Amino acid sequence: MSKVKFELKARKTKPSRRYRKGSKYDPIIDEFLKGDANLVEVSVEGKQANYLRTLLNKRIEARDLKDELKISVINNVAYLEKR
């Protein structure tokens, strides 16, 4: 059996998790908020609608816009709407 080299360090607390400050999908939300339309169809090249919904939902929650925006998917098309 081969030996494994390792090291243990005593810690008092775990570090807090680091989150990204932004996302490449934030410009979609920003552009929609600037515009006059209350409902838009959103598509991103190479991304399926359900995946896009998941990503945009995470950004909406991270930016605390749940009361202002809603993303939904109908017939594999993503729709972003103002509440």
MONOR-V356851 format. One record per residue. N is the residue number from 0. SS is DSSP state (H for helix, E for strand, - for the rest). PHI is phi in whole degrees, 0 to 359 (NA if undefined). PSI is psi in whole degrees, 0 to 359 (999 if undefined). Layout:
n:N ss:SS phi:PHI psi:PSI
n:N ss:SS phi:PHI psi:PSI
This chain:
n:0 ss:- phi:NA psi:134
n:1 ss:- phi:274 psi:152
n:2 ss:- phi:272 psi:148
n:3 ss:- phi:249 psi:129
n:4 ss:- phi:275 psi:133
n:5 ss:- phi:208 psi:170
n:6 ss:- phi:216 psi:137
n:7 ss:- phi:245 psi:136
n:8 ss:- phi:234 psi:129
n:9 ss:- phi:287 psi:138
n:10 ss:- phi:227 psi:149
n:11 ss:- phi:273 psi:320
n:12 ss:- phi:220 psi:161
n:13 ss:- phi:275 psi:146
n:14 ss:- phi:290 psi:153
n:15 ss:- phi:287 psi:152
n:16 ss:- phi:288 psi:142
n:17 ss:- phi:262 psi:132
n:18 ss:- phi:249 psi:151
n:19 ss:- phi:292 psi:145
n:20 ss:- phi:281 psi:338
n:21 ss:- phi:207 psi:185
n:22 ss:- phi:212 psi:155
n:23 ss:- phi:289 psi:351
n:24 ss:- phi:265 psi:353
n:25 ss:H phi:300 psi:322
n:26 ss:H phi:300 psi:331
n:27 ss:H phi:297 psi:313
n:28 ss:H phi:293 psi:316
n:29 ss:H phi:300 psi:314
n:30 ss:H phi:296 psi:320
n:31 ss:H phi:294 psi:318
n:32 ss:H phi:295 psi:327
n:33 ss:H phi:288 psi:329
n:34 ss:- phi:285 psi:171
n:35 ss:- phi:267 psi:342
n:36 ss:- phi:290 psi:142
n:37 ss:- phi:268 psi:344
n:38 ss:E phi:215 psi:129
n:39 ss:E phi:224 psi:152
n:40 ss:E phi:270 psi:131
n:41 ss:E phi:246 psi:130
n:42 ss:- phi:220 psi:142
n:43 ss:- phi:232 psi:129
n:44 ss:- phi:303 psi:126
n:45 ss:- phi:85 psi:3
n:46 ss:- phi:241 psi:136
n:47 ss:- phi:280 psi:158
n:48 ss:H phi:299 psi:319
n:49 ss:H phi:293 psi:323
n:50 ss:H phi:294 psi:318
n:51 ss:H phi:297 psi:319
n:52 ss:H phi:300 psi:315
n:53 ss:H phi:299 psi:313
n:54 ss:H phi:296 psi:314
n:55 ss:H phi:292 psi:324
n:56 ss:H phi:299 psi:318
n:57 ss:H phi:297 psi:319
n:58 ss:H phi:290 psi:321
n:59 ss:H phi:298 psi:316
n:60 ss:H phi:292 psi:317
n:61 ss:H phi:297 psi:327
n:62 ss:- phi:267 psi:5
n:63 ss:- phi:55 psi:49
n:64 ss:- phi:248 psi:19
n:65 ss:- phi:300 psi:328
n:66 ss:- phi:280 psi:345
n:67 ss:- phi:255 psi:327
n:68 ss:E phi:233 psi:153
n:69 ss:E phi:217 psi:137
n:70 ss:E phi:243 psi:136
n:71 ss:E phi:218 psi:161
n:72 ss:E phi:235 psi:128
n:73 ss:E phi:226 psi:125
n:74 ss:- phi:53 psi:45
n:75 ss:- phi:60 psi:31
n:76 ss:E phi:232 psi:130
n:77 ss:E phi:272 psi:137
n:78 ss:E phi:235 psi:132
n:79 ss:E phi:250 psi:129
n:80 ss:E phi:224 psi:150
n:81 ss:E phi:273 psi:141
n:82 ss:- phi:274 psi:999
